[in-house]
Amino acid sequence: MNLPKVVSALVKTQNNFDSVAYANCFSDTAVVFDEGKTHKGRKEIEHWIDDANKRYAAKMQPISYEEEETESILKVEVSGNFDGSPIVLRYHLEITGQLIQSLKITG
């Protein structure tokens, strides 16, 4: 599967539980929507993913990647320390330049 560089980096940093590198995949003004909450900017994103890593220890395995007009959708199998593991999630990404501007995670 041919993933954009920033998407490959997102998967790699998630699987390495590197919260700082994960947050650096996002722009300074990026927004993440997950589990009914909104996280704005790199610092909030870093805190969100660090907390999620500690709670879930989730690893991502890409299944498919599609680019649409305004967003790209990365479909991944996620496994970790949570009920129902593994599950398939969709990462709705808006990428501007080399960085992620928006991420919405859905089931």
C-alpha atoms as an extended CHARMM CRD file, in Angstrom:
* protein
*
       107  EXT
         1         1  MET       CA              0.0000000000        0.0000000000        0.0000000000  PROA      1               0.0000000000
         2         2  ASN       CA              1.3620000000        3.3760000000       -1.0190000000  PROA      2               0.0000000000
         3         3  LEU       CA              0.8040000000        5.8150000000        1.8610000000  PROA      3               0.0000000000
         4         4  PRO       CA              1.8080000000        9.4810000000        1.9400000000  PROA      4               0.0000000000
         5         5  LYS       CA              4.9200000000       10.0790000000        4.0240000000  PROA      5               0.0000000000
         6         6  VAL       CA              3.0200000000       11.7520000000        6.8860000000  PROA      6               0.0000000000
         7         7  VAL       CA              0.4970000000        8.8920000000        7.0800000000  PROA      7               0.0000000000
         8         8  SER       CA              3.2930000000        6.3050000000        7.1780000000  PROA      8               0.0000000000
         9         9  ALA       CA              4.9340000000        8.3490000000        9.9380000000  PROA      9               0.0000000000
        10        10  LEU       CA              1.6380000000        8.4720000000       11.8760000000  PROA      10              0.0000000000
        11        11  VAL       CA              1.3350000000        4.6730000000       11.7910000000  PROA      11              0.0000000000
        12        12  LYS       CA              5.0020000000        4.1430000000       12.6990000000  PROA      12              0.0000000000
        13        13  THR       CA              4.9630000000        6.5880000000       15.6080000000  PROA      13              0.0000000000
        14        14  GLN       CA              1.7040000000        5.1120000000       16.9310000000  PROA      14              0.0000000000
        15        15  ASN       CA              3.1310000000        1.6020000000       16.8310000000  PROA      15              0.0000000000
        16        16  ASN       CA              6.2410000000        2.8490000000       18.6580000000  PROA      16              0.0000000000
        17        17  PHE       CA              4.1020000000        4.7030000000       21.2530000000  PROA      17              0.0000000000
        18        18  ASP       CA              6.0980000000        7.8810000000       20.5020000000  PROA      18              0.0000000000
        19        19  SER       CA              3.6310000000       10.6190000000       21.4720000000  PROA      19              0.0000000000
        20        20  VAL       CA              5.9510000000       13.5160000000       20.6030000000  PROA      20              0.0000000000
        21        21  ALA       CA              6.7310000000       12.2080000000       17.1010000000  PROA      21              0.0000000000
        22        22  TYR       CA              3.0310000000       11.3780000000       16.6080000000  PROA      22              0.0000000000
        23        23  ALA       CA              2.0360000000       14.9660000000       17.4670000000  PROA      23              0.0000000000
        24        24  ASN       CA              4.7110000000       16.2560000000       15.0750000000  PROA      24              0.0000000000
        25        25  CYS       CA              2.7740000000       14.6660000000       12.1940000000  PROA      25              0.0000000000
        26        26  PHE       CA              0.1960000000       17.4410000000       12.7480000000  PROA      26              0.0000000000
        27        27  SER       CA              0.2580000000       21.1650000000       11.9720000000  PROA      27              0.0000000000
        28        28  ASP       CA              0.4010000000       23.6810000000       14.8230000000  PROA      28              0.0000000000
        29        29  THR       CA             -3.3090000000       24.3860000000       14.3340000000  PROA      29              0.0000000000
        30        30  ALA       CA             -4.4680000000       20.7990000000       13.7630000000  PROA      30              0.0000000000
        31        31  VAL       CA             -7.6260000000       19.3640000000       15.2860000000  PROA      31              0.0000000000
        32        32  VAL       CA             -8.3140000000       15.7560000000       16.3430000000  PROA      32              0.0000000000
        33        33  PHE       CA            -11.8200000000       14.3970000000       17.0000000000  PROA      33              0.0000000000
        34        34  ASP       CA            -11.9000000000       11.1150000000       18.9400000000  PROA      34              0.0000000000
        35        35  GLU       CA            -14.2120000000        9.4990000000       21.5040000000  PROA      35              0.0000000000
        36        36  GLY       CA            -16.5030000000       12.5390000000       21.5060000000  PROA      36              0.0000000000
        37        37  LYS       CA            -13.7060000000       14.9820000000       22.3490000000  PROA      37              0.0000000000
        38        38  THR       CA            -11.8290000000       17.6280000000       20.3800000000  PROA      38              0.0000000000
        39        39  HSD       CA             -8.0780000000       18.1740000000       20.7500000000  PROA      39              0.0000000000
        40        40  LYS       CA             -6.5900000000       21.3530000000       19.2430000000  PROA      40              0.0000000000
        41        41  GLY       CA             -2.9440000000       22.0250000000       18.4820000000  PROA      41              0.0000000000
        42        42  ARG       CA              0.1400000000       19.8490000000       18.8290000000  PROA      42              0.0000000000
        43        43  LYS       CA              0.3820000000       20.0300000000       22.6320000000  PROA      43              0.0000000000
        44        44  GLU       CA             -3.2140000000       18.8680000000       23.1840000000  PROA      44              0.0000000000
        45        45  ILE       CA             -2.7560000000       16.1730000000       20.5370000000  PROA      45              0.0000000000
        46        46  GLU       CA              0.4310000000       15.0100000000       22.2390000000  PROA      46              0.0000000000
        47        47  HSD       CA             -1.3430000000       14.7910000000       25.6310000000  PROA      47              0.0000000000
        48        48  TRP       CA             -4.3370000000       12.9940000000       24.0740000000  PROA      48              0.0000000000
        49        49  ILE       CA             -2.2230000000       10.3360000000       22.3080000000  PROA      49              0.0000000000
        50        50  ASP       CA              0.0650000000        9.8970000000       25.3260000000  PROA      50              0.0000000000
        51        51  ASP       CA             -2.9780000000        9.2090000000       27.5150000000  PROA      51              0.0000000000
        52        52  ALA       CA             -4.4640000000        6.8630000000       24.8940000000  PROA      52              0.0000000000
        53        53  ASN       CA             -1.1570000000        4.9980000000       24.5940000000  PROA      53              0.0000000000
        54        54  LYS       CA             -1.0410000000        4.4620000000       28.3560000000  PROA      54              0.0000000000
        55        55  ARG       CA             -4.6690000000        3.3030000000       28.5270000000  PROA      55              0.0000000000
        56        56  TYR       CA             -4.9350000000        1.2100000000       25.3580000000  PROA      56              0.0000000000
        57        57  ALA       CA             -1.4240000000        0.3810000000       24.0680000000  PROA      57              0.0000000000
        58        58  ALA       CA             -3.0160000000        0.3680000000       20.6170000000  PROA      58              0.0000000000
        59        59  LYS       CA             -1.1390000000       -0.7820000000       17.5330000000  PROA      59              0.0000000000
        60        60  MET       CA             -2.2970000000        0.0460000000       14.0000000000  PROA      60              0.0000000000
        61        61  GLN       CA             -2.2360000000       -2.1710000000       10.9140000000  PROA      61              0.0000000000
        62        62  PRO       CA             -3.2890000000       -0.3360000000        7.7140000000  PROA      62              0.0000000000
        63        63  ILE       CA             -5.9470000000       -2.1120000000        5.6470000000  PROA      63              0.0000000000
        64        64  SER       CA             -6.6550000000        0.4530000000        2.9300000000  PROA      64              0.0000000000
        65        65  TYR       CA             -6.0980000000        4.0820000000        1.9920000000  PROA      65              0.0000000000
        66        66  GLU       CA             -8.3060000000        6.2380000000       -0.2280000000  PROA      66              0.0000000000
        67        67  GLU       CA             -7.8630000000        9.8460000000       -1.2700000000  PROA      67              0.0000000000
        68        68  GLU       CA            -11.0710000000       11.7930000000       -1.8380000000  PROA      68              0.0000000000
        69        69  GLU       CA            -11.6530000000       15.4560000000       -2.7490000000  PROA      69              0.0000000000
        70        70  THR       CA            -11.3720000000       17.0150000000        0.7010000000  PROA      70              0.0000000000
        71        71  GLU       CA            -10.1030000000       14.1550000000        2.8380000000  PROA      71              0.0000000000
        72        72  SER       CA             -8.2430000000       10.8740000000        2.8120000000  PROA      72              0.0000000000
        73        73  ILE       CA             -9.4660000000        7.7930000000        4.6290000000  PROA      73              0.0000000000
        74        74  LEU       CA             -7.0580000000        5.3630000000        6.2490000000  PROA      74              0.0000000000
        75        75  LYS       CA             -8.7890000000        2.1580000000        7.3070000000  PROA      75              0.0000000000
        76        76  VAL       CA             -6.8420000000        0.3500000000       10.0330000000  PROA      76              0.0000000000
        77        77  GLU       CA             -7.1200000000       -2.6490000000       12.2830000000  PROA      77              0.0000000000
        78        78  VAL       CA             -6.3820000000       -1.5060000000       15.8200000000  PROA      78              0.0000000000
        79        79  SER       CA             -5.4340000000       -3.9460000000       18.5660000000  PROA      79              0.0000000000
        80        80  GLY       CA             -4.5800000000       -3.2280000000       22.1690000000  PROA      80              0.0000000000
        81        81  ASN       CA             -5.7730000000       -3.3020000000       25.7650000000  PROA      81              0.0000000000
        82        82  PHE       CA             -9.4780000000       -2.5870000000       25.2550000000  PROA      82              0.0000000000
        83        83  ASP       CA            -12.7190000000       -4.5450000000       24.9790000000  PROA      83              0.0000000000
        84        84  GLY       CA            -13.4250000000       -5.8120000000       21.4760000000  PROA      84              0.0000000000
        85        85  SER       CA             -9.7880000000       -5.7530000000       20.3660000000  PROA      85              0.0000000000
        86        86  PRO       CA             -8.9970000000       -5.8760000000       17.5160000000  PROA      86              0.0000000000
        87        87  ILE       CA            -11.3890000000       -3.4410000000       15.8220000000  PROA      87              0.0000000000
        88        88  VAL       CA            -11.4270000000       -1.6900000000       12.4630000000  PROA      88              0.0000000000
        89        89  LEU       CA            -11.3940000000        2.1120000000       12.5610000000  PROA      89              0.0000000000
        90        90  ARG       CA            -11.4100000000        4.7970000000        9.8960000000  PROA      90              0.0000000000
        91        91  TYR       CA             -9.0360000000        7.7420000000       10.1700000000  PROA      91              0.0000000000
        92        92  HSD       CA            -10.5210000000       10.6570000000        8.2110000000  PROA      92              0.0000000000
        93        93  LEU       CA             -7.5400000000       12.8730000000        7.4260000000  PROA      93              0.0000000000
        94        94  GLU       CA             -7.1740000000       16.3360000000        5.9690000000  PROA      94              0.0000000000
        95        95  ILE       CA             -3.5780000000       16.8010000000        4.9040000000  PROA      95              0.0000000000
        96        96  THR       CA             -2.1460000000       20.2060000000        4.0620000000  PROA      96              0.0000000000
        97        97  GLY       CA              1.3330000000       20.1850000000        2.5950000000  PROA      97              0.0000000000
        98        98  GLN       CA              3.3160000000       17.6010000000        4.5510000000  PROA      98              0.0000000000
        99        99  LEU       CA              1.2480000000       17.7300000000        7.7710000000  PROA      99              0.0000000000
       100       100  ILE       CA             -2.1320000000       16.5820000000        9.0320000000  PROA      100             0.0000000000
       101       101  GLN       CA             -4.5750000000       19.4500000000        9.5790000000  PROA      101             0.0000000000
       102       102  SER       CA             -7.5240000000       17.3770000000       10.7910000000  PROA      102             0.0000000000
       103       103  LEU       CA             -8.1380000000       13.8320000000       12.0110000000  PROA      103             0.0000000000
       104       104  LYS       CA            -11.4970000000       12.3010000000       12.8580000000  PROA      104             0.0000000000
       105       105  ILE       CA            -11.5200000000        8.6970000000       14.0690000000  PROA      105             0.0000000000
       106       106  THR       CA            -14.7040000000        6.6900000000       13.4670000000  PROA      106             0.0000000000
       107       107  GLY       CA            -15.7900000000        3.0690000000       13.8010000000  PROA      107             0.0000000000
